[in-house]
Amino acid sequence: MQLLDELPMIYATCVFVYCVLEDKKKSKYGPMLPVSLFLTAVLITLTYIVWQDPIFHQVCYGLLVAVVVLKCAGVYRTWPDPIYRKYIPLGVGAYLLGFALWNIDNQFCDALTRWKEDLYPFSPFFELHAWWHFLTALGTYLYIFCNSYHRSMMIGRDVEVHYVGYFVPVLHLNDRKKFL
């Protein structure tokens, strides 16, 4: 069932919308934000169960992602931190490219499948759905990293950025015991 692949994307993005909008010590929106996001997820789920149109899912998912991207763009414009400024554009680029490839794959799957048969043995490089998963996973990781970094800094946490394999940034909390 495609719903089991697509609806968790909506749920996870609703959680992420909450995380990027509530990025300060004191709540900006109170209980209305989580309630609204929960009701949004329920409404999307019920509508999608009844009206199983992939375009509906793509539009809903795209709108939720747009909220995250716009919030990050606002932080990017106003917060001159070099770590954030380095990784947010990479995350945005990876995510938007993955989203574009996913939509191309959804709209032209049959034609692409026939075309890829002619490209063997290079056809695996043109599996747009696989690129969608890789690029959105990369973009999501960088978004989570950047927004965790930003929120940690905004609430006064002592954090450092470490790297795994020289390329993958990870957040290290120096004051972990203080908050446990």
N, C-alpha and C positions, 0 to 999 in steps of 0.2 A: 504494500500500500504506500503510495507516494505521500499520503498525509503524514505518515510516521517519519518521513524524512523532512518534510517542509514545515510542519507545525512547530517542532522544537526550535527551528530557526527564528520563528516569531517570538516564542517564549524567551529564548536566550537574549534576543535583541531588546525585548521589553525590560529585562533585568539590566541590560547595559544602558538603556536610556535612563533608567533610574540612577544608575551609578554616575553617569556624566552630568546629570542635572543636579544631583545632590552632592556637590563636590566641596562643601565647606563644613566646618565644625557644627554650625547651627543649621538645621533644616530650613530650606527656603520654601518648600511647598507643603510641609506637614504631611498628614496621612492622605491627603487628596491625590498626591502623585502615585503612590503605590496602588491605591484603590482604582484610580483611572487607568493605569497600565494593566492591572488585572482584568478589569472590565473590557478593555480594548482587546486583550488576548482572548477572552471568552467570546466576545462578539465576532472576532476574526475566525475563531475555531468553529463556532456554530454556523456562520455564513459559509465557510469553506466546506464543511461537511455536507451541507445542503446543496451548495452551488460549487461543484468541484471544477472551477475554472482556474487553470494555472496563472492566467494573467492577473486574476484577483489576488492570488498569493504574491506574485511578483510586485504588484503595486503596493500592497500592504507592507511587505518586507522592505521595499525600496524607500517608502515613507519613513519607516522606523529608523533605517540606516541613515537617511537624510538628517534626522534629528541629531543623531550622534555626530555625523560629519559637521553639521553646522555649529554645534556646541564646541567641538574641538577646534574649528576654524576661529571661533570667538576667543578661545583661550590662546590659540596660536598668535592672534593679532595683538593680544594685550599682555602676554607673559613672555618675556624675552629669554627664557631659560634655553641654553644651547642643546641640552639633551632632548627636551620636548620638540624643539625646532628641527632637530635632526630626524627624529623617528616618526613624527606625525605625517610629514609628506610621504615618507615611504609607506606607511600604513594606508594612507588615503589612496595612493597610487596603486598599491597591490589590491586593495579592496575594490576600487572602481574598475580596474582591469578585469579582475575575477568576475565581478557582477556583469560587466559587458560580455565576457566570454560565455557566461552562464546563459544570458538572454539570447545570444547568437545560437548557442547549442539548443536551447529550447525551441526556438523558432525554425531552425533549419536542420534539425537532427537527421531526418531521412536523407537529405541531399548531402550532408556532411559525411554520413556513414558510407554512402556510395563513393564519394570523392576520396575518402581515406583508404578505401580498398586499392585505389590506383597508386597510392603513395607508399605501400609496403616496401621496405621494412621501417620506414620513417613515420608510419601512421600513429604510433603511440605518442609522438610529440604533438599531434594535432587532436588529442582527446580533450576537447574544451571543457567537458564536465570535470575531468581530473584536474585541469588547471584551475577551474573555479574553486574546487576544494582546497588546493594548495594555496592559491593566492588569497582567498578569503580567510583561511586559517592564519596565514602570515599577517595579513592586515589586521585581523582580530587580535592576534597576539600583541602586535605593536600598539594597537589602540588600548588594550588592557594595560600593557606595560606603561604607556605614557599617562594614562588617566590615573592609574594607581600611584605613579610617581607624582603627578600634579596634586592629587588629593592628599597624599602623604605630606607633601611640602606645605600645603595650605592649612593642614591641621596641626602642623608643628612637629611632625615625626622626623627623626634623625635617620636619613636614608642615604645609601650609596648605590651607584650603578656598577655592577660587575658584569663580566662578559664570559659566556660559555663559547669556547672555540673561537675567540676573538670577534665573533659576529653577532651572537645572540645576547641582547641585553637582558639582565635580570636585576630585580630590585632586591637589595639587601637592607633589612631593617636593623639598625644598630641598637635601637631602644626597645627591642621586642619584649624583654622581661618586664619593662615598665608598664606595658599595655596588656599583659596577660593576666 
